[in-house]
Amino acid sequence: MFKDNLVELRKIHDMSQEELADKIGVSRQTLSKYETGESLPDIEKCKTIAEIFGVTVDDLISYGPTDPGNMGLGVPPKGKHVFGMVKVGDKGQIVLPAKARKVFDINPGDSLIVLGDEGQGLAIIKEKGLLDLIRKAKDFV
């Protein structure tokens, strides 16, 4: 997975092997070995690569676009998530994936606000998060 993610991220960022190699302090040949899977970088180089591309080290190393729930998408930017698909029930209900509930600390009984934009889609935000944002905006004005 690492080698595939490295190649994909380098190409998405329109970087040559030489450019990326310079940024992480290795030769182009060493970077080529990373991309073919012939060798792996140490953890410090992995951290540097992740920072260059704005992804987490964990996603750089282990994210697989063919893993269940990733829907064939590439490594998401740091702080962005692909939680998978959900089905809408007969009454419009959806079940949020467990990983999404954990990442965003959503618990039974929490109130969520559903926002919509016909051009952009839907967004779900915790009521407390939105109310805190509104209070801060009022204090700012």
Steps between C-alpha positions, in 0.01 A plus 500: 500500500779745589663481159167551319404792725840660450478481120141627497570792733812601308309501172199685646740769620666507157845426640780311331691233688797735505298785655356282775834334564660844550225603745543190716879488475557180303621418151259450212611136490405453866159655438457269203566204731232629737254520211575149374485351850863392484569694822316709757589837653565538871228649719649852484491495118141370515409791726664747260321347199165515683558867587592586140176348372278609791396148599542297817789256536244226567314570176827529305608157623177303521221668303368276225251630243360149464440460874129474587348845539775690314298489176811488281611847603859599564660602828290778657665822621571522873177561691281380212333160514318252281272300727326298233143491377180480696151412382202724563219318676129519421452796732816681390718372780869421458746322727831683541798265472666416833830657392322830421329497840833437670698765307234766559405385853135445410313313771144376551277792591718764327310746283620544143409776256462414132593781261445494126616675188344383174831547320731360769295238681426430865706564812444371850633695797467444874256747654752599767769570237270729303375683810860557616585639156200735507594624848858570388372685193274718718791578735714594201251752361 
